[in-house]
Amino acid sequence: LDDLRQRLADIVGVDHVLTKADETAPFVTDWRGRYSGAAFAVVRPGSTREVAEIVTACAAAGVSVVPQGGNTGLVGGATPRGGEVLINLARLDRVRDLDTANATMTVEAGCTLQAVQEAANAAGSMFPLSLAAQGSATIGGNLSTNAGGVHVLRYGTARDLVLGLEVVLPDGRIWSGLRGLRKDNTGYDLKQCFIGAEGTLGLITAAVLKLFPPVRARLVAWAAVAEPAAAVRLLERLRAACGERVSAFEIIGRAALEMVLKHIPDARDPLPVPSPWSVLIELADSDADADLAGLLARAWGDDAADDCGEIVVAGNEKQAAALWALRENISESQRREGVSIKHDISLPRSRIAEFLARADHELQVAFPGIRIVTFGHIGDGNLHYNQSKPERGDNQAFIAQSDAVNRLVHDLVDKLGGSISAEHGLGQLKRGEILRYKSDVEMDLMRRIKRALDPQGIMNPGKVI
Ligand SMILES: Cc1cc2nc3c(=O)[nH]c(=O)nc-3n(C[C@H](O)[C@H](O)[C@H](O)COP(=O)(O)OP(=O)(O)OC[C@H]3O[C@@H](n4cnc5c(N)ncnc54)[C@H](O)[C@@H]3O)c2cc1C
């Protein structure tokens, strides 16, 4: 292993091989502080060639590798378990090409999502992936987790935003698939194997991303809805009236909003009368003169009256940001409230109301006093369905019930045709849990793909499968 350490230093330079505990500490614990591990070394390569040489050296020494971008993942996927070489890709941060005629940009995996957005903006275009961790999260991490965020309704997940990839394979070879083609039916679509694989099949080193026209008109509104089913009906009406201009549609349950009002200074309920449910609506257009308020009014119409109460439309960017802040501060507010048990689930939109009615009832019967905090990307069928301890309950006693709460929630999600991981992935967190819900055939296919691409099993062991 001394030879491997020396070889790594030869490849990237001694300054980019970290082995002392105080140097590696920020890399070996996850964002939430839930997972902590140890690495043989943290290596920070500066080029695809260096990544390939590191992987070749590790494969020869029989040492596993853990890819890492911004380390903002929420399922422990980028945390080593012990003894692996952690390859942090942050130094691969160049924009290699920006082709406005083809509406694409080619970026290296370590570019932060925010840097990619800014580069696209500077060229008069837009890259639509957007999430709260974008200042730290990298494109490599976004693609490896098939990240979602707030604009999936209009633009799709990370998977839908990629045309080509460059990947270092587990045997050290480089697959150069950086094609900027919207049509290419020449066999299996290999890039889709690596997107969402959470670093278990190879290391993404660069990607060709799709660009879109920039948004020049935006309307943000907050509306009261009577119940989740009404929110789903409202979305259908909005889409009929506004088409693809509906770029975000989020639901916020009362308990979630109350926590924000309690914990975030200056936060205030946008509506005069407290509503059991609210939706945050964003309409966007590339035409600066688009009449978004007119379209919204048309969607509202008379027959919306039964479903919807008051609506507040932001009058300027500051008010729009304040409405979005209510949504984006829910997780932080819930953290300040004490421990919680979190579920990142998706369902067909048509079954969300049924799920919430049944799950809320069953949880309240089984765990008296439990507080249910529901919010999320209802337009995508994706709910963050979280439980907080009873107001005067004990943190430890509550957390001890996690498995039972998870079982109840996940079993119902599965029964209604949903997924137990909508956007955060499996990582270490749900690696065991998924065995309960995927069929033997699906697990067998996943294991065969893993064995075919990584026969030595050195890519991010102990994650996903
Ligand atoms: C405040 C906050 C808000 C968030 N909001 C959202 C949200 O709205 N939607 C959403 O989907 N996620 C969200 N996340 C989760 C997280 O930000 C995303 O999963 C993000 O895409 C991870 O990027 P990263 O660079 O930090 O990846 P990391 O955390 O470093 O890694 C994540 C996984 O990808 C692998 N990986 C990383 N880079 C590579 C690479 N180059 N090649 C191969 N594998 C790699 C790692 O091994 C690991 O399994 C949020 C997280 C936080 C902290």
The ligand as an SDF file (V2000), in Angstrom:
LIG
                    3D

 53 58  0  0  0  0  0  0  0  0999 V2000
  -29.7490   21.7360    1.0290 C   0  0  0  0  0  0  0  0  0  0  0  0
  -29.8330   20.6130    0.0290 C   0  0  0  0  0  0  0  0  0  0  0  0
  -30.8390   20.6240   -0.9270 C   0  0  0  0  0  0  0  0  0  0  0  0
  -30.9330   19.5910   -1.8610 C   0  0  0  0  0  0  0  0  0  0  0  0
  -31.9390   19.6250   -2.7950 N   0  0  0  0  0  0  0  0  0  0  0  0
  -32.0310   18.6460   -3.6970 C   0  0  0  0  0  0  0  0  0  0  0  0
  -33.0690   18.6590   -4.6870 C   0  0  0  0  0  0  0  0  0  0  0  0
  -33.9210   19.5400   -4.7080 O   0  0  0  0  0  0  0  0  0  0  0  0
  -33.0930   17.6630   -5.5870 N   0  0  0  0  0  0  0  0  0  0  0  0
  -32.1710   16.6610   -5.5840 C   0  0  0  0  0  0  0  0  0  0  0  0
  -32.2330   15.7770   -6.4510 O   0  0  0  0  0  0  0  0  0  0  0  0
  -31.1850   16.6050   -4.6600 N   0  0  0  0  0  0  0  0  0  0  0  0
  -31.0980   17.5640   -3.7330 C   0  0  0  0  0  0  0  0  0  0  0  0
  -30.1030   17.5170   -2.7890 N   0  0  0  0  0  0  0  0  0  0  0  0
  -29.1560   16.3900   -2.7760 C   0  0  0  0  0  0  0  0  0  0  0  0
  -27.7880   16.7140   -3.4660 C   0  0  0  0  0  0  0  0  0  0  0  0
  -27.5130   18.0670   -3.4870 O   0  0  0  0  0  0  0  0  0  0  0  0
  -27.7830   16.1910   -4.8490 C   0  0  0  0  0  0  0  0  0  0  0  0
  -27.8680   14.7980   -4.7780 O   0  0  0  0  0  0  0  0  0  0  0  0
  -26.5220   16.5710   -5.6750 C   0  0  0  0  0  0  0  0  0  0  0  0
  -26.8260   16.2430   -7.0120 O   0  0  0  0  0  0  0  0  0  0  0  0
  -25.2530   15.8830   -5.2560 C   0  0  0  0  0  0  0  0  0  0  0  0
  -24.1290   16.5100   -5.8850 O   0  0  0  0  0  0  0  0  0  0  0  0
  -22.6740   16.4490   -5.2100 P   0  0  0  0  0  0  0  0  0  0  0  0
  -21.6900   16.9790   -6.1800 O   0  0  0  0  0  0  0  0  0  0  0  0
  -22.6780   17.0990   -3.8940 O   0  0  0  0  0  0  0  0  0  0  0  0
  -22.4860   14.8720   -5.0730 O   0  0  0  0  0  0  0  0  0  0  0  0
  -21.8310   14.0440   -3.8780 P   0  0  0  0  0  0  0  0  0  0  0  0
  -22.6170   14.2130   -2.6420 O   0  0  0  0  0  0  0  0  0  0  0  0
  -20.3900   14.3270   -3.8020 O   0  0  0  0  0  0  0  0  0  0  0  0
  -22.0440   12.5670   -4.4360 O   0  0  0  0  0  0  0  0  0  0  0  0
  -23.3270   12.0210   -4.6040 C   0  0  0  0  0  0  0  0  0  0  0  0
  -23.2160   10.6290   -5.2340 C   0  0  0  0  0  0  0  0  0  0  0  0
  -22.7100   10.7300   -6.5610 O   0  0  0  0  0  0  0  0  0  0  0  0
  -21.4440   10.0610   -6.6660 C   0  0  0  0  0  0  0  0  0  0  0  0
  -20.5940   10.9310   -7.4840 N   0  0  0  0  0  0  0  0  0  0  0  0
  -20.2820   12.2290   -7.2580 C   0  0  0  0  0  0  0  0  0  0  0  0
  -19.5580   12.7150   -8.2790 N   0  0  0  0  0  0  0  0  0  0  0  0
  -19.4140   11.7080   -9.1660 C   0  0  0  0  0  0  0  0  0  0  0  0
  -18.7700   11.5810  -10.4260 C   0  0  0  0  0  0  0  0  0  0  0  0
  -18.1350   12.6010  -11.0020 N   0  0  0  0  0  0  0  0  0  0  0  0
  -18.8160   10.3820  -11.0680 N   0  0  0  0  0  0  0  0  0  0  0  0
  -19.4590    9.3250  -10.5040 C   0  0  0  0  0  0  0  0  0  0  0  0
  -20.0750    9.3880   -9.3170 N   0  0  0  0  0  0  0  0  0  0  0  0
  -20.0610   10.5650   -8.6620 C   0  0  0  0  0  0  0  0  0  0  0  0
  -20.9560    9.8440   -5.2570 C   0  0  0  0  0  0  0  0  0  0  0  0
  -20.1390    8.6950   -5.1430 O   0  0  0  0  0  0  0  0  0  0  0  0
  -22.2680    9.6980   -4.4980 C   0  0  0  0  0  0  0  0  0  0  0  0
  -22.7500    8.3870   -4.6100 O   0  0  0  0  0  0  0  0  0  0  0  0
  -30.0020   18.5340   -1.8260 C   0  0  0  0  0  0  0  0  0  0  0  0
  -28.9870   18.5340   -0.8640 C   0  0  0  0  0  0  0  0  0  0  0  0
  -28.9050   19.5520    0.0620 C   0  0  0  0  0  0  0  0  0  0  0  0
  -27.7970   19.5030    1.0670 C   0  0  0  0  0  0  0  0  0  0  0  0
  1  2  1  0
  2  3  1  0
  2 52  2  0
  3  4  2  0
  4  5  1  0
  4 50  1  0
  5  6  2  0
  6  7  1  0
  6 13  1  0
  7  8  2  0
  7  9  1  0
  9 10  1  0
 10 11  2  0
 10 12  1  0
 12 13  2  0
 13 14  1  0
 14 15  1  0
 14 50  1  0
 15 16  1  0
 16 17  1  0
 16 18  1  0
 18 19  1  0
 18 20  1  0
 20 21  1  0
 20 22  1  0
 22 23  1  0
 23 24  1  0
 24 25  2  0
 24 26  1  0
 24 27  1  0
 27 28  1  0
 28 29  2  0
 28 30  1  0
 28 31  1  0
 31 32  1  0
 32 33  1  0
 33 34  1  0
 33 48  1  0
 34 35  1  0
 35 36  1  0
 35 46  1  0
 36 37  1  0
 36 45  1  0
 37 38  2  0
 38 39  1  0
 39 40  1  0
 39 45  2  0
 40 41  1  0
 40 42  2  0
 42 43  1  0
 43 44  2  0
 44 45  1  0
 46 47  1  0
 46 48  1  0
 48 49  1  0
 50 51  2  0
 51 52  1  0
 52 53  1  0
M  END
$$$$
